[in-house]
Amino acid sequence: MAEQVKADIKWADLGFEYIKTDYRFISYFKDGSWDKGELIEDEYLRIHEGSTAFHYGQECFEGMKAFSAKDGRVLLFRPDCNAERMKNSCEAILMPPYPVEKFVEAVKKVVKANERFVPPYGSGASLYIRPYMIGVGPNLGVKPSKEYIFSIFVTPVGPYFKGGLRPCDMVTTEYDRAAPKGTGSAKVGGNYAASLRPHKIAVNDGFIDCIYLDPLSKRNIEEVGAANFFGITPDNRFVTPDSPSILPGITKRSLTYLAENRLGMKVEERDISIEEIDRFSEAGACGTAAVVTPIGSITHNGKTTRFYGNGKEVGPITKKLYELLTGIQNGDIEPPEGWIVEVD
Ligand SMILES: *Cc1c(COP(=O)(O)O)cnc(C)c1O
């Protein structure tokens, strides 16, 4: 990769905010096919007022990251999984999937073009990658669009929850983010509009985020804001919810594998009743943005359950999972086959 002089950014101070980078990838779908796509400098889109993305939420997105290794290589974490998931999201709302291989190529291209924004090894920051697809073009009725834009922008980010690896207090919400047979398992924009109010209520009440229960029985844990949930039992089990209305996280899938194959834990993917959380010695949220975030406490119906160290300390398993995952992502730890893709 051609050397670029790093951008003048205080990497250690980065939060999770948009910072404009040099290039974004953009491709158009028209007359039944995708064009070959290109890198452009303009961060503004000019699109038709009748675009289905505006009126009917015909939009989906992905979230992934690029990391600097110690030797300066730039690494992607399981980009093929994001490509496959975006394909599923597209199918859920009748959009034409962007081909998986072309997706990974486009991600590499845009990361390479913005190499000076990839935070250096050891900074704790990374380059967030946001692929998305929107329905565009003149339209009025509720029906799928005939034209689409697939685009990818990148922006350097620090931790999603400020303060690094520190336990966060969560509260259950009475609202639902998804319906039993709705679009909860697709990364489509509409799910997140519905999550804004419950998130705000939780923050106003002094919590970091809210926990959604399953929309049918309102008994089982589904998600922690826009991240997946896991619990650790004292007898070394990694427990995470199984439900058709949660978003299948690549981080969760990876942690499940690492817990089983690297830490020798038993893995359970099943319903997790909110009534049984006092059996967990540790709990956490996981996702590309959240990485592995320890949950200090969960408040439900006015009752607070605290986890490791009375909710004030990071549990040893959560810490191990965090170190394993981030170590693999920045190239310090041998990855399972196919997990790391180099941008070259
Ligand atoms: C994106 C997302 C996750 C995490 O998925 P990752 O692939 O691990 O980043 C979890 N829950 C929701 C609701 C999400 O949108």
The ligand as an ORCA input file, in Angstrom:
! r2SCAN-3c Opt
* xyz 0 1
  C     -25.313     -3.868     14.028
  C     -26.089     -4.365     15.196
  C     -25.572     -5.296     16.120
  C     -24.141     -5.763     16.100
  O     -23.759     -6.396     14.930
  P     -22.206     -6.534     14.610
  O     -22.176     -7.268     13.337
  O     -21.599     -7.279     15.718
  O     -21.675     -5.155     14.515
  C     -26.410     -5.750     17.114
  N     -27.660     -5.319     17.255
  C     -28.192     -4.408     16.413
  C     -29.590     -3.962     16.617
  C     -27.417     -3.898     15.374
  O     -27.929     -2.987     14.557
*
